[in-house]
Amino acid sequence: MDWGAIIENTTRGLIGEQFIYFGLAALGLNIHFGYTGLLNLGQAVFMAAGAYGLSMSVVTLGLNFWWGLLLGVIVFPLILAAIMGVPTLRLRADYLAIVTIAASEMFRIVARSPSLDRWTGSSDGLTGFATTFYDLSPYDKQERYFFDLFIGNQMWVVTVGWIALVIVILISLLLMKSPWGRVLKAIREDEDAARSLGKNAYWYKMQALMIGGVFGAMGGMLRAIGTQSAQPQNFITDVTFFAWVALILGGAAKVLGPIAGAAVLYAILSFTDVALRQGVDNGHIPEWLMTGTQVGQVRFMLIGLGLILLAAFRPQGIFGNKEEMALDDR
Amino acid sequence: MGERVVSGVSRRARSGAVGALVAAAAAAVISLLAISSPAAAQDDNGEIKGSLSAKDAEGTKFPVPDVVFIISDESGNEVATGSTNEEGDWSVSVPVGTYSVLLDVSTLPAGVDLRNPDKNPAQVVIDTPGKSKGALFPLGEAAVSEVTAIEWVQLLVDGLKLGLLLAMCSIGLSLIYGTTGLTNFAHGEMVTFGAMMAFLFHVTGVFGWQSSLIVAALFVIVITGLAGGLFNQFVWRPLRRRGVSLIAALVVSIGFSIFLRYVMLYRFGGRAGFYRDYRIQEKWDFVWFTIAPKDIVIMVLSVLILLGVGSALQFTRIGKAMRAVSDNRDLAESSGIDVERVIRWVWVSGSALAGLGGVMFGVTESIGWEMGFRTLLLMFAGVTLGGLGTAYGALFGSIIVGLFIQMSTLVIPTDMKNVGALVMLVVILLVRPQGLLGRKDRIG
């Protein structure tokens, strides 16, 4: 066992790119679910809106990077939130769940369809939209930074990602301290009571869906920039649940909960991934039990198990507060 | 939103529930491990691959998905099968050797034919490991004039078939929701599980014995029914007794959906599988439409089963009790119905129907690890259209959704046909959220 590589990968999981992408998505889910009680199972589509908003603007429409940024982070997610929210936000919570998961499937079908290849690049996706971003990098491409964990371009993505995380955390803190945030919590606890006090619950829920969607789009856009490609495979339905596990693990309805959850989750996933891969390569794990391609499937099983065990036995997560918990006692 | 699955919280049940959940997960893994995985790609294998595309009336190229290839070795034994994906590409991994590659003509869409039918099967020689060889099958529109099928009639028949299968799978989904309030996202995995269990008995073989598909299907009914009953007994019942909220239960079901799906991928692999029996059949020509005999049998069978389910719900004691509990749980309980017993039967029968539906999907299409999840979203569309929580609603809604999906290919590209059903789901929620047969007080 190469413990050096295991520790390095685990640390990268704890603070690196994956943690940033899903930390942002989980912060968005926290606005949706933690504070407002909206069961959004389509956060992957909001992430895709960020990724494709940028890449389609630049590659397909030929706009410059900054217009792409604006379209991907603000315009696309807002339109998406309106489309998913209008039919469902007046109904019971599980209808939003069904429609958002259906939206993920629609995205997959449409983005992979060869008949739209001209616009979306179908299953190969789009590339070559991030040059402006990397041109701005102050880091040397060849150098390694931060205890040799990240090479130049990676370090630039991580730096911008951390800045984005801090901004989003500050926005969340301010929003949740404001009267607006208190109305959201009131809606989560008792929508009828909030309505009887004259609050337009439907419109508040829509705003929450939009803001959380914007956070998710930021995560997705960074993911597209970090991998330098927008591919449907990176935004499939199951991606949403990585953010969900991060949220519940850390504790919903705490501003820093999802961040802590994402860090812990990606540390665990990176650790098991490297450990299993080494076990397979060194022959510690026999081939009939696991092959190289099967290692990648284990992380999805862990996500599934994580959801089951957390939701059933510790819905408040590590840091959450049982009294203020959307998953239970409602 | 103060509802609970069942009132009455018991702390004692907690440790029991932990054990039961772990045991249930372990049991699921063990039973799935029994499914043989296909020969994993070995390093001394080569690859046979190809790409299928045809031209439409305007001369634009389009890929042809879901076409099946059968690869046999020199002695005529079948060694592998492949099918084209949404981009028209296919590939299979085989050891070094000489193979004949047969394109299953019955899987070509109507109006598309081989340009050189005499070059099917094609010979392919893989001489060095790690090499890939192409098997080319040019498609032409040579036989367009011979096709007498009227497109919309053909689609109507195909849609009816899809709708009937969806209806069979979704009755359980709707009744589970009706009786327990749970939106069970893991229901699709029961469909996949059924299809894979039949694969185990029929293709892989158990202790060297391969049953016929019909016998395998009978096994599947028993196994999936039992699995549904155990799932309820060891997972959902303890959770209900602990008073876990509906939202938490929904998240647990999503967890099971992901977990089981990837366990099945782990064992079965990512490729498509096919049953041995009834695979290649000459389609019967009914002038206005063509249909394979197996599809006729499946349609007749599913109509009979659905009629059986309908009359069981209408006339038997347990069926009436199911509808009563779905309709108003508290009233049913206070009038002396054993609600837990009804819920148990809903799980058993709903799961058995879903498993059988999975086998039928496997016969008409193919078996794959994601088949159930894809179907689940169409089931949701059907059940929402019919009215979540109603048995007959699920039936009618699913048939309409099946018809709609196939008919929509008249206007939208075939590879995007499922989008139509999902758009319909959104429109239903806008216009009539309670569905055709649902009640308004459930949705708010």
Interface residues (C-beta under 8 A of the other chain):
Chain A: G37 L39 L41 I83 V86 P87 T88 R90 L91 R92 A93 D94 Y95 A97 I98 V99 I101 A102 A103 E105 M106 I109 V110 R112 S113 P114 S115 S122 S123 D190 E191 T237 D238 F241 W244 I248 E287 T291 T293 Q294 Q297 V298 F300 M301 I303 G304 L305 G306 L307 I308 L309 A311 A312 F313 P315 A326 L327 D328 D329 R330
Chain B: M1 G2 A17 V18 L21 A25 A40 F62 P63 E86 E87 G88 T183 F185 L239 V244 S245 L246 I247 A248 A249 L250 V251 V252 I254 G255 F256 S257 I258 F259 L260 R261 Y262 V263 L265 Y266 F373 R374 L377 F380 A381 T384 P413 D415 M416 N418 V419 L422 V423 L425 V426 V427 L429 L430 P433 R442 I443 G444
